[in-house]
């Protein structure tokens, strides 16, 4: 079947100019400042509960969108200002994402252990502790000894990592570096440093370039292989002693980032109307791919812990293979979303 792009009609086309970019950046800067104010009012993730978590998530979203827009549309902006702010926004977003990532990874792995053991679903894990994360111990009564010990080991390692990430995020939000970023975003909320020709320059060519970079990156993926379920390609190198990231995953992670840039470029032109369901489905598949890849790496890292029991190591090995199969399933789902043709009523 001939490859079909996510948006064959090229909905990035339009007559929007730098003024539309300025309006989008101002709106995202306002969202950033609103989320920051809420985060401070709720006392940070240490004591604000769900509202604080939502505020941190909103901070990440607006930081990503501003940073992505500065990247895609940088010819229309003051270059020195753009290059000074964009990496700082990436630092903010990345730092705030770590705590949530560790918590979600632990939840994913414990759910998988219960599923692989044929046990009941993992009970609700009521937040507790200094970071508002899961409790130190979960109900493992229905697990085998190896699976229970594997879960306890993962719990210790990932909870420690989450706690450290929480402390790092709090320190970052109180640092002079973050305050400098917040000051720049506050200025952006009222004044966007456009290049002189930006108000009369169309945005479409730059948005189309972002789409082309995505298309080229997807073309380099093994989509033919990914189109066959249970092809086991994601398990290749599964027994490698190298603790570095899985060599297959890098190009897929890169496509995930390019898809996000493409989606945000469309938002600048069309706002919420740019939320094409196929783009969203493809993005969700790549998010699952990233999550499963990182969960598999965490299981493999835990299995390298010295002097663990053979039953624990075996359970972690099964868990690693399970998550690599999830990687493969996510590639299959992305391939289906990417290739999907628009069906029109006759």
Buried (B, 14 or more C-beta within 10 A) or exposed (E): EEEEBBBEEEBBEBEBBBBBBBBBBBBBBBBBBBBBEBBEEBEBBBEBEEEBBBBBBBBBBBBBBBBBBBBBBBBBBBEEBBEEBBEBBBBBBBBBBBBBBBBBBBBBBBEBBBEBBEBEEBEEBEBEBEBBBBEEEBBBEEBBEBBBBBBBBBBBBBBEBBBBBBBBBBEBBEEEEBEEBBEBBBBBBEEBBBBEEBBEBBBBEBBBBBBEBBBEBBEEBBBEBBBEEEBEBBBEEBEEEEEEEBEBBEBBBBBBBBBBBBBBBBBBBBEEEBEBEBBBBBBBBBBBBBBBBBBBBBBBBBBEEEEBEEBBBBBBBBBBBBBBBBBBBBBBBBBBBBBBEEEEEE
